[in-house]
Amino acid sequence: MATPPCPPTIVPTMSVSSGQGAIRTSQATITSAPVASMPGREASQHEAGSPVSPCRQSSRPGPVMSSQSALGLPRQVSIATKTATAVIAQALEVVELHMAFDRFNPASPLVRQQLLGKLGLPTNAAINEMQGFKGGLNEGIWFISMSGAMDLVLKLVRCNRIANNVLTEAENFTKIARQHSSMYTDPVVAFPLKIFSCLDRAGNKRNDLIVMPKVRGERLAEWIARKFYNKQVPLMMQVFERVGGKLAEFHSRYGNAQHGDFQPSNIFYDEERGDIRFIDIGGMDVPTTETDVQHFVRSLELLAETYGKQLVHQGRRSFEQGYRSKSS
């Protein structure tokens, strides 16, 4: 049986504005309360990272927040999550992780012990490195898996700013957490559980490690490839319209703050449940030269060579119609 065509790698560059006052540096309040319990995992062939498509994965695996409990972690929370008591915290917890060497290596006994202990996870949890393409901005990706529980994603990123007024991904997450605490429980947005500052033997910071739950479903880019191959264009248009509507609602909730890299590779769709999730929001509200709508439309236009101009035109029209229908 033939395989569906792989979508082209969608990486339309978004230029970051570096004008004076473009970004305001905010100092987040750091707490040290115990980490929250996390959701139980339901196995699915469409789970992120499953071999749904032979196509290369895009840059970053996605997290998603949902109801909490299955890992048996403390109910008291230092991050805002949905628990039985629905406690909302005011800050994203950032803690130190001391490395035995100058590079993060979860196979190191010292690192593994700290990592699992500070996440409140069992000592027999498996940590495996993601193989293949990890994205141009990531320095490594690992998965933590536990029997009967939800997998976690560890994303190693740089900790140095590319410009004085451009926050690092970790800094921007703490800023977002302080300004939009409701994002922790937003069912559409993927948000970190915890951030580790990785320190070498001399105490120098080398990287930030962002911890996120693994999202259900598959990247919209790969879902498009499957549906195109199966000639399910009407269904594709329905989903494009829903994506546009979800984006409009997102903008309405967060004062028109832009996602920053809104494209099919950063959207997950769980066809079984009909859920849409936005991932990779570490650049949210960073000034760029395009709006989310413009960036998504341009990413669709890059697909024209693979899927044809007519499909792309229909997709754009459905997406924009969905956005207008939910715009306030």
N, C-alpha and C positions, 0 to 999 in steps of 0.2 A: 504494500500500500504506500502510495506516495506521501511525503510529508508536506505540511503547509509551508508556504514561503516564509522565510524569516524576515521580520521587519527590519529595516535598516536601523543602524544605531542612531538614535535621535538625540543629538547633542547641540541644539542651537545655542550659541554662546550668548549669555546675558551679560552685558557690560555693567559694571558696578560704578555708580556715581561716587566720585571722590572729592566733590566740592566741599567747601568749608561748611560745617554744620549739617552735612548730609546724614551723619549718624551720631546719635548721642550715646556716649558710653555710660551704662548704668551699672552700679555695683550691686550685685544680688546679695540678699541676706542668706547666709548658709546656716542650715540647721543640722543637728546631729541625732535626730530621733531615729528609731529603728525603721528599717525599710518595710514597705507595705507588702501584704500578701498579693500574689499574682494569680491570673485566671487559669482555670483548668484548660487542657488542650484537647480538642476534638480532632481526631485524625481525619484527613481529607486528601484525596489525590490532587486537589488543587491548592494545597498548602504552599506558601511561598517557599521556593527552593526545590519543590518536587519536579520531576522530569516531565512536565506537561508539554514542553516544546523543546525541540532541538536547538532553538535559537539561543544566542549568547545572552546571558542575563545583563540587565542594565546595571548602572553604577552601584546602587545601594539597596540592600534588602530592607523591607519595610516593617515597622512595628505597628501595633494597634492596641489601644486600650479597650478593655471590656470588664465585665464583672469579675471580682476578685475572689480567691480563696484557696485553690487547690494545692499550692506548695506548702501549706502549713506554716507560713511565715507569720510574724507578729501582726496582730490586727491594728496596733497603733501605727500611724503612718507618718512618714516624713515627706512623702509626695502625695499629691492629690489623686485619689483613685476611687473607684466605686466599690465600697465595702458594705457590710451589713449596716454599719453606722454612718457611712458617707462622710468621713472626716476630710476636710479640705485644708491642705497645707498652703503656706504662703511662699515657699521657695523650693526650687529644685535642689536636691541634696548633691553636693559636690564633696568628695572625700579623697584623701591621698592614698595612693597605692605605691608601695616601695618595691623596686625591682632589684633582683640580684645582679643584673647586668645593665648595660646601657640601653637595651632594647626590650620592649614588652614581649614576653614569652610566657603564655599561660601554662606551658608544660613545666616551667620552673616550680618546684615545690613551694618556695616562698610566695610567689605570685599567686599560684593556685589557691593556697590556703587563705590568703587575704581576700582574694576575689570572691570565692564561694562563701567565706565567712561573713563578709560585709554585705553580701547579697542575701544572706540567710538561707543558703541552698545546701543540700546534702553533700557530703564529701565525695560521694560516688557519682556525682553528676559528670557527664561526658562533655569535654570541650574539644571541638573539631574546627580546624581552619577551613574557610571557604576556598574552594579551588577555582581556578580560571579567572576571568575578568572581575576585578573588584572595584572598578571605578577609578577615574583619574585623580580624585581628591582624597581617596582613602588609602591608608598605609597598611591596612589589614582588616579582615573581617573573620570573626569566629562565631560558632553557634554553641550554645550550652543546651544540652538536651537531658531530660529527666523522664523516667518512666511515669506515664499517667499525668504529666504536667506539660505546660506550655513551654515551647522552646524560646530561648532568648537570643538576641543578636548583640554581639560586641563589635563596635566599629571604632577602629583606631584612626584618629585624625591628628593633624598638626596642631600645635598649641601656640604658634607664633602668628601674629597678624601680617597680612600681606601689605597693609598700609596702616598708618597710625589711627585713622578714623574708620577702619573696617574691622569689626569684631571677628574673633575666631568663631567657629561653629559652636563651641561650648559656651563661650561668652554670650553669644546671641541667644542660645537656649535659656540661659539664666535670666537674661533680659526679658525674653518672651514670657517665661514663667512668672516673673514679677508683675508684668503688665497685664497678662491675660491668664489668671489662675484657672479660669473655667476650661482652658484648653486641655487640662489633664484628663477631664472626663468627657471631652467632646468625642462622640462616637465616629466622627468622620476624620479626625486628625490623629496621626501617629506621633506620640510624644515620649521622650526618654523616661526611664524609671530612675536612673542615677547616672552621674558622671564621675569618673575617676581621673584624678590628676596623677599621671605616671611619673614617678621620680626615680632618677638613677641613684647609684651608690653614693654619689657626692651630694645628693639632695637637689640636683638640678631637674627642672621639669622638662621632660622629653616629648610627651604627647598627652592628648586627652583621649580617654576611652569612654565612649557613649554606650550605655546599656539600654536596650529596647526589647519589648516583646516582639516576637515574629508574627507578621500579619498573615491572615488567611487570604486565600485567593491567588490570583496571578496578576502580573503586570498587564495593564491595559494594552501595551504594545504587542505582547504575545497573544493576548486574547483576540485582538484585531486580526492577527495572522490566521488564527484557527477559524474564526468566523468567516473571514473572507474566502478561505479555501473551501469551507462547507456551504458557501453561497447563502449565508444568513445575514445579508445586508440590512433588511428591515430591523432585525434585532440590534445590529450595530448602531443604527441611527437612534433607536430608543435609548441605548446606553449613553451615546454621545449627548443626547438631550438631558439625561439625568446628571451626567457629569457637569454640564453647564449650569444646571440648577443648583447642584451642591456647591459649586464654586461661588455662585452669587450669594448663597446663604452664608458661606464662609466669610466672604468680604463684609457682609452685613453684620455678622457677629463680632468681627474684630476691627471695626472702624476702617474698613477698606484696606487693611494691611494686606500686602501682596504675598503670595506663597514664595515667589522668587525664582522658581524653576518648574513651573506647572506644565508638564508634558506627559504623554502616555507612559513613559518609563517610571514616572513618579506617582502613578495612580494605580491602586490595586482594586481589582473587581472580583468579588466572590459570587460567582454565578449561582451557586446553590442557595445562598441566602439573599442574593440581590444587594449585597452591601458594597459601598464604594468608600475607599479609604485614601487619604492623601498622605504620602510619605515624603521623607527628605525635606523637612521644613526648617532645616538649620539656617537657611538664608532668608527666612521670613522677615519681611519689612525692611530688608536691606535695599536701598535705592538702586534701581536698575533703569535701563533705557526702554524697557517694554513693560506693559501691564501683563498680568497673568493671561488675560484673554488673548492679547496679541501674541504672546509666547506660545500658547497652545495652538493657535491657528497656524503659526509659522511651523510648528513641529508637525502638524498635519500635512502641510504643503510639502514637506520633505518626503512624505510617503507616496506622493503622486507617481513617482517613477515605478514603484513596486505595485501599487494598487490602482493606478489610473486617476486621471484628473476628475472624472465624474464622481467617483466614490469620495474623494477628498472634498469636493464641492458640497456634496450632500452632508458629509460629516460636519463640515464647518457650519453649514446652515442649521443643522440640528443642534449643535453645541451652542451656537449663538442664540437660537430660539429658546433653549432651556435657560440660558443665563438671563435673558430679558424677562422671562416669565417669573423668575424668582427675585429679580432686582427690586430693592425697596425704593 
